[in-house]
């Protein structure tokens, strides 16, 4: 079995187009999608029009949930922009997506963690704002009850793989469309890849178990940076240009 995993597109249709082209170039036919498809000051509608016809195995992210649960007037700016670009059919598609799902009988998919779509699985944040790998015990506690060899999550935008003590593998493919961001919870922090490329992962089942390959893909990131700037989002413009929050 060999397939690709994508996550955290955040309305960046140019990054998604480039990643899909790279996946095709690797002769991979199956893709799973780990949520947060649209939120951001970019092109949510175009992203939806790309995604929906693909009929990918997909789970809903926290920002996808905000788009269907929150009053538009109360939404964060990134969610509000995306909401304004999405049609009723786009929103209906989100409503019908599961929180989590098992793919091909042996791969567990969720956006963040099995019980909370807004909690980093593999990373922790210190009160000083440092983002670091959690202790293995904390990671394994969140995986309790998931008796599957491969677990996929997104949410933190950081490509990372962790092998648990019992051999299970957890992989975060990184973000297709948002290489850096800041957040206020649980403490103010920045997540920065330090580059503007789109990220995804290839998973393959071999005789010795599951293996992974992280891939980065170049695209016209400056076009998306310029779009974010035009829409008054200097934070996004900088993140898309360089992979840093300034």
PLY file of the C-alpha trace (Angstrom):
ply
format ascii 1.0
element vertex 246
property float x
property float y
property float z
element edge 245
property int vertex1
property int vertex2
end_header
0.00 0.00 0.00
1.32 3.44 -0.94
-0.53 6.72 -0.64
-0.08 10.45 0.02
-1.25 12.47 3.00
-1.99 16.19 2.82
-3.15 18.60 5.52
-3.71 22.26 6.36
-4.23 23.71 2.88
-5.82 26.86 4.34
-7.23 28.15 1.06
-3.92 28.13 -0.79
-5.09 26.75 -4.12
-1.76 27.32 -5.89
0.08 25.24 -3.28
-2.58 22.54 -3.56
-2.29 22.45 -7.35
1.48 22.03 -7.08
1.22 19.28 -4.48
-1.38 17.37 -6.50
0.88 17.59 -9.55
3.84 16.27 -7.53
1.75 13.41 -6.19
0.78 12.46 -9.73
4.45 12.62 -10.74
5.21 10.07 -8.00
2.57 7.80 -9.60
0.47 7.83 -6.45
-3.25 7.42 -6.99
-4.65 7.62 -3.45
-4.60 10.66 -1.15
-5.96 11.27 2.33
-6.72 14.79 3.55
-6.40 15.73 7.22
-8.43 18.93 7.42
-8.25 22.73 7.64
-8.93 23.12 3.96
-10.11 26.71 3.60
-9.51 29.15 6.45
-7.28 32.08 5.51
-7.25 35.30 3.45
-6.59 33.45 0.19
-8.84 31.47 -2.18
-11.21 29.23 -0.24
-13.70 28.85 -3.07
-11.09 27.85 -5.65
-9.61 25.41 -3.16
-13.02 23.85 -2.57
-13.61 23.53 -6.30
-10.30 21.68 -6.60
-10.88 19.37 -3.64
-14.48 18.30 -3.87
-14.35 16.53 -7.26
-11.38 14.45 -6.06
-13.53 12.62 -3.48
-10.55 12.15 -1.19
-10.83 10.35 2.12
-11.00 13.44 4.35
-11.54 14.47 7.96
-12.70 17.83 9.25
-10.29 20.21 10.99
-10.95 22.74 13.72
-11.14 25.65 11.27
-13.51 23.66 9.06
-15.69 23.15 12.11
-15.65 26.88 12.86
-17.01 27.55 9.36
-20.13 25.49 10.02
-20.64 26.12 13.74
-19.87 29.78 14.34
-21.89 32.87 13.56
-20.09 34.54 10.62
-20.18 37.85 12.47
-18.20 36.31 15.34
-15.61 34.46 13.25
-11.90 35.16 13.34
-10.80 37.18 10.30
-9.28 34.20 8.47
-12.40 32.10 8.91
-14.67 34.99 7.96
-12.86 35.59 4.67
-13.07 31.91 3.79
-16.74 31.72 4.77
-17.55 34.60 2.45
-16.04 32.73 -0.49
-17.73 29.38 0.10
-21.04 28.35 -1.43
-23.80 26.43 0.29
-22.64 23.25 -1.46
-19.10 23.80 -0.15
-20.40 24.19 3.40
-22.64 21.15 3.03
-19.60 19.13 1.98
-17.81 20.18 5.18
-20.82 19.23 7.32
-20.78 15.71 5.92
-17.12 15.07 6.77
-16.23 12.94 9.81
-14.16 14.04 12.80
-11.98 10.95 12.32
-11.94 7.84 10.17
-10.06 4.59 9.59
-8.56 4.33 6.11
-8.21 0.92 4.47
-8.68 -0.84 7.79
-5.29 0.06 9.26
-4.66 3.82 9.17
-6.26 6.16 11.71
-6.91 9.70 10.45
-7.77 12.79 12.45
-6.94 16.47 12.22
-5.31 17.02 15.60
-6.00 14.35 18.26
-8.69 11.67 18.70
-10.72 13.73 21.19
-9.79 17.35 20.51
-9.44 18.96 17.07
-7.59 21.94 18.56
-4.77 20.21 20.46
-1.29 19.46 19.16
-0.62 15.73 19.30
3.14 15.71 18.88
4.10 19.19 20.10
3.78 21.14 23.33
4.06 24.87 23.98
5.93 26.31 26.97
4.67 29.41 28.84
7.54 31.28 27.15
6.16 30.35 23.73
8.64 27.65 22.73
7.19 24.83 20.61
8.85 21.47 21.24
8.35 17.72 20.83
6.23 16.26 23.62
7.58 13.48 25.83
6.82 10.07 24.37
4.57 9.27 27.35
2.30 12.23 26.56
2.14 11.30 22.89
1.32 7.68 23.68
-1.39 8.68 26.17
-3.29 10.39 23.34
-2.96 7.25 21.21
-4.51 4.97 23.83
-7.18 2.75 22.33
-6.08 3.22 18.71
-4.98 -0.30 17.83
-3.74 0.49 14.33
-0.17 0.50 13.01
-0.28 3.94 11.35
-1.78 7.15 12.73
-1.94 10.40 10.75
-2.64 13.88 12.09
-2.10 17.49 11.08
-2.90 20.77 12.84
0.59 21.88 13.91
1.85 22.36 10.32
5.15 20.72 11.35
6.24 17.66 9.34
7.12 15.08 11.96
7.15 11.31 12.51
7.18 9.57 15.90
7.54 5.84 16.43
5.75 4.73 19.59
7.28 2.19 21.97
4.94 -0.55 20.71
5.88 0.07 17.07
2.93 2.19 16.00
3.84 5.17 13.85
2.37 8.70 14.03
3.02 11.03 11.09
2.13 14.68 10.55
2.66 15.55 6.85
3.07 19.27 7.49
1.08 22.01 5.79
0.29 22.33 2.11
-0.57 26.01 2.22
0.53 27.75 5.43
4.22 27.42 6.36
4.07 29.67 9.44
1.55 31.18 11.84
1.13 32.48 15.37
-1.48 31.53 17.96
-2.55 32.72 21.39
-3.33 29.32 22.92
-2.29 27.64 25.15
0.31 30.44 25.29
1.35 32.88 22.61
3.67 31.04 20.21
4.86 30.92 16.63
5.09 27.88 14.38
7.64 28.50 11.62
9.04 26.08 9.06
11.62 28.62 7.88
10.80 28.08 4.19
7.85 28.88 1.90
7.42 25.50 0.21
4.32 23.31 0.32
4.67 20.13 2.38
3.08 16.69 2.27
4.01 13.06 3.02
4.12 9.75 1.23
3.33 6.64 3.30
4.27 3.15 2.17
3.71 -0.25 3.73
6.75 -2.47 3.30
7.74 -5.87 4.67
9.16 -4.23 7.79
6.16 -2.01 8.42
5.17 1.53 7.49
7.71 4.01 6.18
7.33 7.69 5.38
8.82 10.31 3.09
8.32 14.04 3.58
8.23 16.07 0.38
8.38 19.81 -0.21
7.09 21.39 -3.40
7.85 24.79 -4.90
5.00 26.91 -6.26
4.30 30.60 -6.88
4.26 31.42 -3.17
4.92 35.11 -3.82
1.63 35.37 -5.70
-0.17 34.13 -2.62
1.91 36.38 -0.39
0.89 39.36 -2.54
-2.76 38.33 -2.32
-2.58 38.18 1.47
-0.97 41.63 1.52
-3.69 43.05 -0.74
-6.26 41.76 1.73
-4.59 43.48 4.66
-2.94 40.42 6.21
0.72 41.30 6.61
1.17 38.31 8.93
0.08 35.88 6.24
2.03 37.76 3.56
5.25 37.33 5.50
4.58 33.70 6.36
3.83 32.80 2.75
6.86 34.70 1.47
9.46 33.15 3.75
8.02 30.67 6.26
8.57 33.01 9.23
6.19 35.13 11.29
7.37 38.73 11.63
0 1
1 2
2 3
3 4
4 5
5 6
6 7
7 8
8 9
9 10
10 11
11 12
12 13
13 14
14 15
15 16
16 17
17 18
18 19
19 20
20 21
21 22
22 23
23 24
24 25
25 26
26 27
27 28
28 29
29 30
30 31
31 32
32 33
33 34
34 35
35 36
36 37
37 38
38 39
39 40
40 41
41 42
42 43
43 44
44 45
45 46
46 47
47 48
48 49
49 50
50 51
51 52
52 53
53 54
54 55
55 56
56 57
57 58
58 59
59 60
60 61
61 62
62 63
63 64
64 65
65 66
66 67
67 68
68 69
69 70
70 71
71 72
72 73
73 74
74 75
75 76
76 77
77 78
78 79
79 80
80 81
81 82
82 83
83 84
84 85
85 86
86 87
87 88
88 89
89 90
90 91
91 92
92 93
93 94
94 95
95 96
96 97
97 98
98 99
99 100
100 101
101 102
102 103
103 104
104 105
105 106
106 107
107 108
108 109
109 110
110 111
111 112
112 113
113 114
114 115
115 116
116 117
117 118
118 119
119 120
120 121
121 122
122 123
123 124
124 125
125 126
126 127
127 128
128 129
129 130
130 131
131 132
132 133
133 134
134 135
135 136
136 137
137 138
138 139
139 140
140 141
141 142
142 143
143 144
144 145
145 146
146 147
147 148
148 149
149 150
150 151
151 152
152 153
153 154
154 155
155 156
156 157
157 158
158 159
159 160
160 161
161 162
162 163
163 164
164 165
165 166
166 167
167 168
168 169
169 170
170 171
171 172
172 173
173 174
174 175
175 176
176 177
177 178
178 179
179 180
180 181
181 182
182 183
183 184
184 185
185 186
186 187
187 188
188 189
189 190
190 191
191 192
192 193
193 194
194 195
195 196
196 197
197 198
198 199
199 200
200 201
201 202
202 203
203 204
204 205
205 206
206 207
207 208
208 209
209 210
210 211
211 212
212 213
213 214
214 215
215 216
216 217
217 218
218 219
219 220
220 221
221 222
222 223
223 224
224 225
225 226
226 227
227 228
228 229
229 230
230 231
231 232
232 233
233 234
234 235
235 236
236 237
237 238
238 239
239 240
240 241
241 242
242 243
243 244
244 245
